[in-house]
Structures are given as C-alpha cells and as structure tokens.
C-alpha cells in the first residue's frame, strides 16, 4: 500500500463543511495488533465519495485496537479525516483530557463523544465502567480542547417517550458544545422523517446512521436484541421474502442514503462485519450526484 502524504491544509474535504452533504464510513478496529487487512480494505475505497472514517472505540465493551492509533493510521494512509470515538466508560477525567490533547497532537480534528456501550453482566467481575464525568462534561472538554465535537442521537425506541427524551438530551449536548450529531441506524422513510422533524429546531448538522442488513436473521437480531435500533416489520418482511437478502439490504441502505440527502446533513454508513465490499453499490447514487 502506498501512503498518502498529508500536509496542511491536510484534507481535500472538511468534515466541518456544513454547506455540503458529508458521507462517512464507520470502522471497527481489529481485535488484535495487526491493522493490515482493515487498512487494505479501506484503501480500496479510494474512488468512492467518502469524506472520512468514523472509528469506534471498544464497541460492545470488548477490547479492540486503540481507536486513536487506528485513526492516525487511516489518515496517514488515505488522506481522509478520521473521527475518534471517545467514551466516558473507558477513561477517568485525567485520561480523557490526555486523549483529547493526544488526538490533536496526532493530527485528529474531530471527535464523537459518547457514554459507551455497557459492560456485559458476565464481564463485570473483571472490568468496570469508569464514568467519573457525564457525556455533557466530555462534550465541553472536547470543545475546550479545540476539537470539532459530535455526539450520538439515540432515540431508545424500546423506551416510552424515547424520542422525546433523546431530543432533550441532544438539546443539552448542544448547550454543552456539540457541533454535530449522528443517529442510530434507521431503516425507512417514516422513521427518518420522524427524527428530522423532531430535531429541526436544533441547529446543528445531523447525520443519518445507516447499517446495511445482511440476512433476515441479522435484521431480527438488530430489532430484538440491540438497544436503540428498530427494524420495521415491513423491512424485516422484505428481507424474509428476498431471493438475495444481501442485495435487499444494500438496496435499503441505498434508499436511506437518498433519504438522508433530502433531510439530513450527511450519512454515516456502518458496514456490518467489515463487509466494505458492499459500499460501491450503496454509494452508486452518490456518484451520480458528484458527476
């Protein structure tokens, strides 16, 4: 792989450009010390209209390669910005400040602040969640550190008035300094319109989360087992009836990108299980917009 030299201004496009639709791809770091296969897969996306990579930190509270290290490697290789996910779960306030300063020193400009997934009950005998500050404090720290600061917009559909609570939390996050937000995955126009309408008064860019479906079982698992995600019944039925479920999932994701272009500031595509090879088909419509 040939590394791209990054010099200032370091990036061809800025994730802070609120006048254009921003497309990012979420990346899960490897469970180990070798980033080679993942970086090779990301390098293959060079010709796609992707503005940056959003790098998760220890998702589902399982150990992964340092998100900051991977962000740095991604930027060096691709010349595109990487968004560092930073959680209050894994660090105390001293360590968090060090992470934010370290990110800047390594050339990272954007951070996504989150609480972090809960540690599974079976793992709590050997690990803990730190959480000595709240996510609003982390947002304020990130802004004061000079980073472009984003947050998660999670409507918790499994809760009564989950959307109302999420909107109030997003309002507080904006007051703390949040400059953009990323939603949990959404699977149909009705759900997307509901989020867009509920947040119309919050004057920050909101990016629509898009997690392509793979199989009917995958759709059912997300709907039943993953907090914050609802896969509507008609979408699950489409997956059940599809002759090619993977293509059906890609088609749904492609439709959601088109909807995001109508109502949101951007799209964050979350390829499941490192299936980056589906991205060209999903972003086909974006190529048309840019031609």
Secondary structure, DSSP 4 states (H G I P E B T S, - for coil): -PPPP--SS--SS-TT-TTS-EEEEEEEPPSSS--HHHHHHHHTTTTS---EEEEESSGGG---S-HHHHHHHHHHHHSSEEEEEEESSS--HHHHHHHHHHHHHTT--EEEEE--PPPPGGGTTT-----SS-HHHHHHHHHHTT-EEEEEE---TTSTTHHHHHHHHHHHHHHHT--EEEEEE--SHHHHHHHHHHTTTS-SEEEEEE----SHHHHHHHHHHSTT----HHHHHHHHH-SSHHHHHHHHHHHHHHHHHHHSSEEEE--GGG-GGGHHHHTHHHHHHH-
